Amino acid sequence: MRTVIQRVSEASVTIEGEVCGRIETGIVVLLGIEREDAPGDAAWLAKKICQMRIFPDADDLMNRSLLDVGGGALVISQFTLHARTKKGTRPSFDKAAKPDQAVPLYQAFIEEMEALLGRPVERGEFGAMMDVSLVNAGPVTIVLDSKNRE
């Protein structure tokens, strides 16, 4: 699984003109699932993300986690994170998992996040055309990949 995490002061996702997820201070997680991913990847990423110290403390140092600040989480499925661009100018998405594999892992990731945070996680709709709006606070943007464990 590959993620792009953005620390935000606010974010929302809209589908066909309807807001289906919204948070204030917290993180937006763009989540890409590839064919080789397994439930262990979802568990590792959820724990790493919830505990990652990317929020400022009283001295304005990044020493606080999403758990510490009680922030929200907005998870958006994004198969394009597994784009391969080595050949030509049209990205290949052949490493991305098909929906029958990806949907259960997407749901497992969200369930792990909710269990760790102790509250619901906002989300988009898997496979839908979505408009994501956010205000990146910092800006802070971090990429994590469960295969590299970084």
SVG drawing of the C-alpha trace seen along z (x, -y; Angstrom):
<svg xmlns="http://www.w3.org/2000/svg" viewBox="-25 -27 37 37">
<polyline fill="none" stroke="black" stroke-width="0.4" points="0.0,0.0 1.2,-3.5 -0.1,-6.6 0.3,-10.3 -0.5,-11.9 -1.2,-15.6 -1.6,-17.5 -4.6,-19.8 -6.5,-22.6 -9.6,-21.5 -10.6,-19.1 -13.6,-17.6 -14.5,-15.2 -17.5,-15.8 -19.2,-13.3 -21.7,-14.6 -22.0,-17.9 -22.7,-16.3 -20.1,-16.6 -19.7,-13.0 -16.8,-13.6 -15.4,-16.6 -12.8,-17.2 -11.1,-20.2 -7.6,-19.8 -6.2,-16.4 -4.9,-14.4 -6.0,-13.5 -4.8,-10.0 -4.7,-9.2 -4.5,-5.4 -3.3,-3.3 -3.6,0.5 -1.5,2.8 -1.9,6.4 0.6,7.7 -0.9,6.0 -2.4,7.9 -4.2,7.1 -0.9,6.8 -0.1,3.8 -3.3,2.1 -2.6,2.6 1.0,1.4 0.1,-1.7 -2.8,-2.6 -0.7,-2.4 2.2,-4.3 -0.1,-7.1 -2.0,-7.4 1.2,-7.6 3.3,-9.7 4.3,-12.9 3.5,-15.6 1.5,-18.1 3.2,-21.0 3.7,-21.1 3.8,-24.2 7.3,-25.0 6.0,-24.6 8.0,-21.4 6.4,-18.4 6.1,-16.2 2.4,-15.4 0.5,-12.7 -3.1,-12.5 -3.9,-10.6 -2.4,-13.4 -4.3,-16.2 -7.6,-14.4 -7.6,-15.3 -9.8,-14.0 -8.9,-11.7 -10.2,-11.7 -9.3,-8.6 -9.5,-8.7 -8.9,-5.7 -6.4,-6.5 -5.2,-3.8 -3.1,-6.4 -0.5,-6.3 0.7,-3.1 1.2,-4.6 4.2,-3.4 5.6,-6.0 8.8,-4.5 7.7,-3.9 5.9,-6.4 3.7,-9.2 0.6,-7.3 0.8,-6.0 0.3,-2.3 -1.8,-1.2 -1.1,2.6 0.3,2.8 -2.9,1.4 -5.2,4.0 -8.5,4.7 -11.7,3.7 -12.4,7.3 -9.1,7.3 -8.8,3.5 -12.2,2.8 -11.7,5.2 -8.2,3.8 -9.5,0.3 -12.2,1.1 -9.7,3.0 -7.4,-0.1 -10.3,-2.4 -11.4,0.1 -7.8,0.2 -7.7,-3.6 -11.1,-3.8 -10.0,-1.3 -6.8,-3.1 -8.4,-6.6 -11.5,-5.4 -13.8,-7.4 -15.2,-7.3 -12.9,-8.1 -14.4,-10.2 -13.9,-8.8 -14.6,-9.1 -16.3,-6.4 -14.2,-3.7 -14.1,-3.9 -16.1,-7.1 -15.1,-10.3 -14.4,-12.6 -13.4,-16.2 -11.1,-16.6 -10.5,-20.0 -8.0,-20.7 -5.8,-23.3 -2.4,-21.7 -1.2,-23.0 2.6,-23.7 2.7,-22.4 3.3,-18.9 3.1,-16.1 4.6,-12.6 4.7,-9.5 4.6,-6.0 4.9,-2.7 4.1,0.5 6.5,2.6 9.5,0.5 8.2,-0.1 9.0,-3.8"/>
</svg>
